Amino acid sequence: MSPNIAKKQRFLGKTAIITGAGSGIGRAAAIQMAREGANVALFDLVNERTSILEQKLNKLRKDCALAIDVDTSDAVRMEEAVRRTVEHFGGLDIVFANAGINGAVGPIEELSLSDWEKTISVNLTGTFLTLKYSIPHLKEKGKGSIIITSSINGNSRFASFGWSPYSTTKAGQVAFAKMAALELAKFKIRVNVICPGAISTNIDESTEFNEDVESIVIPIEFPEGAQPLADGPGKPENVADLVAFLASDESIHITGAQIVIDGAESLLS
């Protein structure tokens, strides 16, 4: 993170909800926003990683972080988590709908209905519920910023064989973000969607591979190095910089945007 950006303190007095905050992109965004003055509600299945992050941020700035144990696909828990956030911090300004899983990977005919529904529920329904329960509080503030984490998969890249449930949810998130951007524009609530490529995170822990996936793969030979701008995957902090920009007033005229952050990876595939 640039020291010049940190000195700006772009989020003083603001509160942000970050889903999937316990690791990866969500964690990096939470750290950056807290450093720049935000109160951050860490929505995740609370475990050791999330608890450690909460403690770290509260040492950085007293009582600036609140970890809430929540499954974003559970409407009751999501509504309660948003309510707790607003009661604890006194309002809501920024929503980063970032939680997601890779889910089941395999040939379409080998995927079970439950495989399909689980990925849809976490990635797409979870995004819907995050916005559904947050929007009334953003409207109360009279403006706000929503950022949704999608992916290059399902939008600019379709060569991830067997990833049809995941790619479908990621395409759906982009459409949902654009619809929301128009719906909420008159309330001065901006909605943007980011499409990362390969980023070093823990999301691979949620991947459930079916061994039959090899039967549908079409061999593709890539040039040496998957990303022209990077030697290997991007870092969560690279994405956090973009999220912080979209959350801040520096992007006040940006809404409905679909921003790819992949080091030109998708241009090769």
C-alpha positions as CSV (number, residue, x, y, z in Angstrom):
1,M,0.0,0.0,0.0
2,S,1.3,3.4,-0.9
3,P,2.2,5.6,2.1
4,N,0.6,8.6,0.4
5,I,-2.7,6.7,0.1
6,A,-2.5,5.8,3.8
7,K,-2.0,9.4,4.8
8,K,-5.2,10.4,3.1
9,Q,-7.4,8.6,5.7
10,R,-10.1,8.4,3.1
11,F,-12.5,6.5,5.4
12,L,-12.5,8.5,8.6
13,G,-15.9,8.2,10.3
14,K,-17.1,5.6,7.8
15,T,-18.3,2.0,8.4
16,A,-17.7,-0.9,6.0
17,I,-19.1,-4.4,5.8
18,I,-16.7,-6.9,4.3
19,T,-17.9,-10.4,3.6
20,G,-15.4,-13.2,3.3
21,A,-13.2,-11.0,5.5
22,G,-11.2,-13.7,7.2
23,S,-8.7,-14.3,4.5
24,G,-7.5,-13.4,1.0
25,I,-8.9,-10.3,-0.7
26,G,-11.4,-9.6,2.1
27,R,-8.7,-9.6,4.7
28,A,-6.5,-7.3,2.7
29,A,-9.3,-4.9,2.1
30,A,-10.3,-4.9,5.8
31,I,-6.7,-4.1,6.8
32,Q,-6.4,-1.3,4.2
33,M,-9.7,0.4,5.1
34,A,-9.0,0.2,8.8
35,R,-5.6,1.8,8.3
36,E,-7.4,4.6,6.5
37,G,-9.8,5.2,9.3
38,A,-12.8,3.0,8.6
39,N,-14.7,0.9,11.1
40,V,-14.9,-2.6,9.6
41,A,-17.5,-5.4,10.2
42,L,-15.8,-8.7,9.4
43,F,-18.4,-11.0,8.1
44,D,-17.2,-14.6,7.9
45,L,-17.5,-18.0,9.5
46,V,-15.6,-16.9,12.6
47,N,-12.5,-19.0,13.1
48,E,-9.0,-18.5,14.3
49,R,-8.1,-16.5,11.2
50,T,-11.0,-14.1,11.6
51,S,-10.5,-13.7,15.4
52,I,-6.8,-12.9,14.9
53,L,-7.7,-10.3,12.2
54,E,-10.2,-8.7,14.6
55,Q,-7.6,-8.4,17.3
56,K,-5.0,-7.1,14.9
57,L,-7.2,-4.3,13.7
58,N,-8.4,-3.3,17.2
59,K,-4.8,-2.9,18.2
60,L,-4.3,-0.7,15.2
61,R,-7.2,1.4,16.2
62,K,-9.3,0.9,19.3
63,D,-12.6,-0.8,18.7
64,C,-12.5,-0.3,14.9
65,A,-13.3,-4.0,14.0
66,L,-16.1,-6.3,14.8
67,A,-16.1,-10.0,13.7
68,I,-19.5,-11.5,13.1
69,D,-20.0,-15.2,12.6
70,V,-22.2,-15.4,9.5
71,D,-23.0,-17.6,6.5
72,T,-23.9,-15.1,3.7
73,S,-26.3,-17.6,2.1
74,D,-28.4,-17.6,5.3
75,A,-31.0,-14.8,5.2
76,V,-31.6,-14.8,9.0
77,R,-28.0,-14.6,9.9
78,M,-27.2,-12.0,7.3
79,E,-30.1,-9.7,8.4
80,E,-29.0,-10.0,12.0
81,A,-25.3,-9.4,11.1
82,V,-26.1,-6.2,9.2
83,R,-28.4,-5.0,12.1
84,R,-25.6,-5.6,14.6
85,T,-23.1,-3.7,12.5
86,V,-25.3,-0.6,12.2
87,E,-26.2,-0.7,16.0
88,H,-22.5,-1.1,16.9
89,F,-21.0,1.5,14.6
90,G,-23.9,3.8,14.2
91,G,-24.4,3.5,10.4
92,L,-23.2,2.0,7.2
93,D,-21.3,3.6,4.2
94,I,-19.5,0.8,2.3
95,V,-20.4,-2.7,1.4
96,F,-17.8,-5.1,0.0
97,A,-19.7,-8.3,-1.1
98,N,-16.6,-10.5,-1.5
99,A,-17.5,-13.9,0.0
100,G,-17.5,-16.9,-2.3
101,I,-16.4,-20.4,-3.0
102,N,-15.1,-22.4,-5.9
103,G,-17.5,-25.2,-5.2
104,A,-17.9,-28.4,-7.2
105,V,-15.9,-28.8,-10.4
106,G,-16.7,-31.5,-12.9
107,P,-18.7,-32.4,-16.1
108,I,-22.2,-31.0,-16.0
109,E,-23.9,-34.4,-16.1
110,E,-21.7,-35.6,-13.1
111,L,-22.6,-32.6,-10.9
112,S,-25.4,-33.2,-8.4
113,L,-28.2,-30.7,-7.8
114,S,-26.8,-30.1,-4.4
115,D,-23.4,-29.3,-5.9
116,W,-25.0,-26.7,-8.2
117,E,-27.3,-25.2,-5.5
118,K,-24.5,-24.8,-3.0
119,T,-22.3,-22.7,-5.3
120,I,-25.3,-20.7,-6.4
121,S,-26.4,-20.2,-2.8
122,V,-23.0,-19.0,-1.5
123,N,-21.9,-16.9,-4.5
124,L,-25.0,-15.5,-6.0
125,T,-27.7,-15.7,-3.3
126,G,-25.1,-14.5,-0.7
127,T,-24.4,-11.4,-2.8
128,F,-28.1,-10.7,-3.1
129,L,-28.7,-11.0,0.6
130,T,-25.7,-8.8,1.4
131,L,-27.1,-6.0,-0.7
132,K,-30.8,-6.6,0.3
133,Y,-30.1,-6.0,4.0
134,S,-27.5,-3.3,3.5
135,I,-29.2,-1.0,1.0
136,P,-31.8,0.4,3.5
137,H,-29.0,1.6,5.8
138,L,-27.0,3.1,2.9
139,K,-30.1,5.0,1.8
140,E,-30.4,6.4,5.3
141,K,-26.9,7.9,4.9
142,G,-27.9,9.4,1.6
143,K,-25.0,7.8,-0.4
144,G,-22.8,4.8,-0.3
145,S,-20.5,2.5,-2.2
146,I,-21.0,-1.2,-3.0
147,I,-18.3,-3.4,-4.5
148,I,-18.9,-7.0,-5.6
149,T,-16.2,-9.5,-6.2
150,S,-16.9,-11.5,-9.4
151,S,-14.2,-13.1,-11.6
152,I,-12.8,-13.2,-15.1
153,N,-14.3,-16.7,-15.2
154,G,-17.8,-16.6,-16.7
155,N,-17.2,-13.1,-18.0
156,S,-14.0,-12.8,-20.1
157,R,-12.7,-16.3,-19.7
158,F,-14.4,-19.6,-20.3
159,A,-11.6,-22.1,-20.5
160,S,-11.9,-23.3,-16.9
161,F,-13.3,-26.7,-17.8
162,G,-15.8,-28.1,-15.3
163,W,-16.3,-24.8,-13.6
164,S,-19.8,-24.2,-14.9
165,P,-21.5,-23.5,-11.5
166,Y,-18.8,-21.1,-10.5
167,S,-18.7,-19.3,-13.8
168,T,-22.4,-19.0,-13.9
169,T,-22.5,-17.3,-10.5
170,K,-19.7,-14.9,-11.5
171,A,-21.6,-13.9,-14.7
172,G,-24.7,-13.5,-12.6
173,Q,-22.9,-11.2,-10.2
174,V,-21.9,-8.9,-13.0
175,A,-25.5,-8.6,-14.3
176,F,-26.8,-8.1,-10.8
177,A,-24.3,-5.3,-10.1
178,K,-25.2,-3.4,-13.3
179,M,-28.9,-3.7,-12.5
180,A,-28.3,-2.5,-8.9
181,A,-26.2,0.4,-10.2
182,L,-29.1,1.8,-12.2
183,E,-31.7,1.1,-9.5
184,L,-29.6,2.8,-6.8
185,A,-28.2,5.7,-8.7
186,K,-30.9,8.2,-7.7
187,F,-30.0,7.4,-4.1
188,K,-26.3,8.2,-4.7
189,I,-25.4,4.7,-4.0
190,R,-22.7,3.5,-6.4
191,V,-22.3,-0.2,-7.4
192,N,-19.3,-1.6,-9.1
193,V,-18.0,-5.1,-9.8
194,I,-14.4,-6.3,-9.9
195,C,-13.2,-9.3,-11.9
196,P,-9.9,-10.7,-10.5
197,G,-7.9,-13.3,-12.3
198,A,-5.6,-15.6,-10.4
199,I,-4.9,-14.2,-6.9
200,S,-3.0,-15.9,-4.1
201,T,-5.9,-16.6,-1.6
202,N,-7.3,-19.5,0.3
203,I,-10.3,-20.0,-2.0
204,D,-8.8,-23.2,-3.4
205,E,-9.7,-24.8,0.0
206,S,-13.4,-24.7,-1.1
207,T,-12.8,-26.5,-4.4
208,E,-14.4,-30.0,-4.8
209,F,-12.9,-31.7,-7.9
210,N,-14.6,-34.5,-9.7
211,E,-12.0,-36.8,-11.2
212,D,-14.1,-37.0,-14.4
213,V,-13.3,-33.4,-15.2
214,E,-10.3,-34.6,-17.2
215,S,-12.6,-36.1,-19.8
216,I,-14.0,-32.7,-20.9
217,V,-10.7,-30.7,-20.9
218,I,-9.7,-29.3,-24.3
219,P,-5.8,-29.0,-24.1
220,I,-4.7,-25.4,-24.3
221,E,-1.1,-24.4,-24.5
222,F,-0.3,-21.0,-22.9
223,P,2.7,-18.9,-23.5
224,E,5.3,-19.1,-20.8
225,G,3.9,-17.2,-17.7
226,A,0.2,-17.0,-17.1
227,Q,0.1,-13.3,-16.5
228,P,2.0,-10.8,-18.7
229,L,2.2,-8.2,-15.9
230,A,3.2,-10.6,-13.1
231,D,5.5,-13.5,-12.2
232,G,2.7,-15.7,-10.9
233,P,-0.7,-14.9,-9.3
234,G,-1.6,-11.4,-8.1
235,K,-1.6,-10.5,-4.4
236,P,-4.7,-9.8,-2.4
237,E,-3.3,-6.3,-1.7
238,N,-3.3,-5.6,-5.4
239,V,-7.1,-6.1,-5.3
240,A,-7.5,-4.3,-2.0
241,D,-6.0,-1.1,-3.6
242,L,-8.8,-1.2,-6.2
243,V,-11.5,-1.9,-3.7
244,A,-10.4,1.0,-1.5
245,F,-10.4,3.3,-4.6
246,L,-14.0,2.2,-5.5
247,A,-15.1,2.6,-1.9
248,S,-13.8,6.1,-1.6
249,D,-15.0,9.4,-3.0
250,E,-12.1,9.4,-5.4
251,S,-14.4,7.2,-7.6
252,I,-17.5,9.4,-7.1
253,H,-18.4,9.3,-10.8
254,I,-17.9,5.5,-11.3
255,T,-20.8,3.2,-11.0
256,G,-22.0,0.2,-13.0
257,A,-18.4,-0.5,-13.9
258,Q,-16.9,-4.0,-14.5
259,I,-13.2,-3.8,-13.8
260,V,-10.8,-6.6,-14.7
261,I,-7.8,-7.0,-12.4
262,D,-5.8,-9.9,-13.8
263,G,-2.4,-8.7,-15.1
264,A,-3.8,-9.3,-18.7
265,E,-4.3,-13.0,-17.9
266,S,-7.7,-13.2,-19.6
267,L,-6.3,-11.7,-22.8
268,L,-4.4,-14.9,-23.3
269,S,-7.3,-17.3,-22.8
